[in-house]
């Protein structure tokens, strides 16, 4: 084989191997940071994999919001009409969070309860701030 062709072949093989290793490492690093979105009915049906971080979205059930007496612990239920999931959250809830309003909670599922570390309140496209 011609030395110039051999050198080019080695260079191309090296680039392919390094690029493949880079893509593999990037994929491995990013798989820990994904948040899969599920509905409460999927959680109730058992379609959620165990031990992964996930997000659950739906409407906050009226009358389900309870607050700890001397802590920031909050418990509420989220429903999509077909299933209901209890959410435990410790922290300050967003200003737009309310019963009978859409919300998204992110965290880990323990049994049938979501232990949330983040709660987001959704609003429609016609949102106006309180000051307006």
N, C-alpha and C positions, 0 to 999 in steps of 0.2 A: 504494500500500500504506500502511496505517495506520502512523505512526511508532512506535507502541508495539509492533506486531507485528514491524516491521523490527528493532527493538532486541532483541526476544526471539529472533528468528531468528539474528541475528548472535551473540548470546550462546550459543545452542545449538550453532551451527557451531563457534565458538571452543572450547567445552568438548569437543566431539567430536574436533577436531584435536589439542588438547593431550593428551587422554587416549590417543589413538592413538599419538602421538609417545612418550609415556611408556611405553606397553606395548611399543612397538618397541625403545626403548632398553634396557628391562629384559630383554627376550628376548635381545638382542644381548650384553648383559653376562653373562647366566647361561649362555649356550651354551659358554663357555670353562671353566666350573666343573663340568660334569657328568662323572661317571664311569660309563661303560657297563660292565655286567657280562657277561662271556663265559665259557664253559666251555672247557677245553683242546681238546675235539674241534672246537669252532667255530673256534678259532685254527688248528688243523692243517688244517681244511677251507678256510681262506682267507676266512672270512666276516667277518673283522675289518677295519674301515676303517683305512687307513694314517694315521699321524701324529696319532692321538687318544689321550688318556689313558684307560686302561681298567683294569678289575679282572678278575682271573682267579681262580676258586675251584675247589678240589678237594682231594683227599687227597695228602699229601706222600708220594712214593714212598720205600719202605724202601731204605736204602743209598745214596740220592742226595745226601744232605746232606754237603757238603764245606766246610771252613773254611780261610781263608787263614792262613798260618803266623804272620804278624806284623801282620795287619790285621783289620778287622771285616768283610771281604768274605766273603759266604756264597753258595753256589750249591746249588740244590736243584731237584727236578722236582715238578710238580703234575700229577695225572692225574684224570680222571673215569671211567676204565675204557675209554674209547674212544680217547682221545688224551692225549698227554703234552707238556707245555711246560716248558722249562728257565727258571728264574728266577734272576737275579743280583741280590743285595741287599748293600748295604754299610751296616751298622748293627747294633744290638743286637736280636736276635730276642725276641719276647714269651716270657714264662715258660711259657705253655701250648703253645708251638710244639714239635712233635715229629714224628718220622717216623710214618707210618701214622695221622696225625691230620688233620682238616680245617684248611685255611688259605686265606686270601684275600690276594693280592698285588696292589698297585696301582702302575701305572707306565706306561711307554711301550714298545711292541713294536718291536724292531729285528731284522728278519728273523724267525726262529723263537724268539727269546730275549726274555723280558720283563725289562727293566731296571727293577727295582722301587725305589720310594722309600718304600714303606710295606708292611709285612707284618702281617696280623692273624691271630691264632690263634682258631679257633672252638671253642666248647665246647657241650655239650648243656645242657638245662634242669636237669639234676641236678648241676650244678657245686657243689663245696664247696671252700673255700680250703685250702691246705696246712696251716694252723694248726689246722683243725678235726678 
